[in-house]
Amino acid sequence: MTVRLWDPKAKSEIARYEGQDEPLVSLALSPDGDLVAAGGTRGTMMLWKTADGSFIRARYAHKGPVFALAFAPDGQGLLSGGLDGAIRVWRAPDWHERGGAEPAVSAAEPPSDRGARLFRKCGACHELTAAGNGKAGPTLHGLFGRKAGEVPGYAYSPALRSSGIVWDATTIDRLFALGPEEVVPGSKMPLQRMPDAEERAELIRFLEHNTAPTESH
């Protein structure tokens, strides 16, 4: 992965920061402009000095993609949020974890809610309503029978737009069984898999019911 700093007026690259071999999903610049942080799809948080591009350190921050990063106003703290639902606080100069909040753990859910529980990770990026457009991924409303890359207004990757995939139980099952990097190479979908066939079936049943374009959804 690479982070690049651009001069918008000159439309030219100013600096380049090289990190781990991991697609990025979040980025933050410290208030004084001295530090840049990036979060990867495999849970890694990376930091550099902006002036010379020198690498400070990489930390394993979350179980799954690091979807959010934000520096504290004094630049001495960095908050990260991930697919695991946790918020962590990292402090200079060593950028070790200094606090945060773990996701709430609920009581055991009845079997009928298993699909909803499995959808929680998907819900970090996707909404289920027709008007849903406030998250990183496109809304899943009307998903079944829809060709990949056709939600109006969403900036799909060329790989997904040209994939020719039509979403149904079979293609969704394959997506989670093999992972986006195998099914749609080059897309910006987070790299995650669901190896348990029974769990995939539960999630697909949940999606089929909750993404149907009816008045109740």
Secondary structure as UniProt FT lines:
FT   STRAND          2..7
FT   TURN            8..11
FT   STRAND          12..18
FT   STRAND          24..29
FT   TURN            31..32
FT   STRAND          35..40
FT   TURN            41..42
FT   STRAND          44..49
FT   TURN            50..52
FT   STRAND          55..60
FT   STRAND          66..71
FT   TURN            73..74
FT   STRAND          77..82
FT   TURN            83..84
FT   STRAND          87..91
FT   TURN            92..95
FT   STRAND          96..101
FT   HELIX           111..113
FT   HELIX           114..122
FT   TURN            123..125
FT   TURN            130..131
FT   TURN            141..142
FT   TURN            144..145
FT   TURN            148..149
FT   TURN            152..153
FT   HELIX           158..161
FT   HELIX           169..178
FT   HELIX           180..183
FT   TURN            185..186
FT   HELIX           197..210
FT   TURN            215..216
//
